[in-house]
Amino acid sequence: MLICPVCNGIVEYTAICPVCKNSMKVLDRVEYYYDEYSLNQEQDLNDISKDMYCSHYCYCEMCNKTIITKVDKVKE
C-alpha cells in the first residue's frame, strides 16, 4: 500500500516559494479543499488510491503565493 509521508507525519516537507525563495507552509491535501469537510470528519491517512503522489497546497506567508506541490507516496 502507498501512503503520503506528509499526511502521515513521516517527513516534514519543505517547499520553496518560486517568487521570493522563502520556505512555504505546507497545507492540507488539495482534495480536502473541494470535498465536503467537517472538523469532526476522520481523515483517511492510509490512502489506498492508485496515484503515486499526493497533492498539497503550499502557501508563502511572505508574498502570499499559493502553489500545488506533488509529494511522492511511499510504501507503508
Residue pairs with C-beta under 8 A, 6 or more apart in sequence:
1 46
1 48
1 75
1 76
2 47
2 48
2 49
2 52
2 73
2 74
2 75
2 76
3 10
3 45
3 46
3 47
3 73
3 74
3 75
3 76
4 29
4 47
4 54
4 71
4 73
5 11
5 13
5 71
5 73
5 74
6 13
6 26
6 54
6 56
6 71
7 29
7 43
7 45
7 47
7 54
8 45
8 46
10 74
13 26
13 56
13 69
13 71
14 23
14 24
14 26
15 23
15 24
15 26
15 58
15 67
15 69
16 22
16 23
16 24
17 23
17 24
17 60
17 62
17 63
17 65
17 67
18 65
18 67
19 60
19 63
19 65
20 60
20 62
20 63
20 65
22 60
22 61
22 62
22 63
24 58
24 59
24 60
24 65
24 67
25 58
25 59
25 60
25 61
26 56
26 57
26 58
26 69
27 56
27 57
27 58
27 59
28 56
28 57
29 54
29 55
29 56
30 55
30 56
30 57
30 68
31 55
32 43
33 57
46 76
47 54
47 73
51 73
52 72
52 73
53 70
53 71
53 72
53 73
54 70
54 71
54 73
55 68
55 69
55 70
55 71
56 68
56 69
56 71
57 66
57 67
57 68
58 66
58 67
58 68
58 69
59 65
59 66
60 66
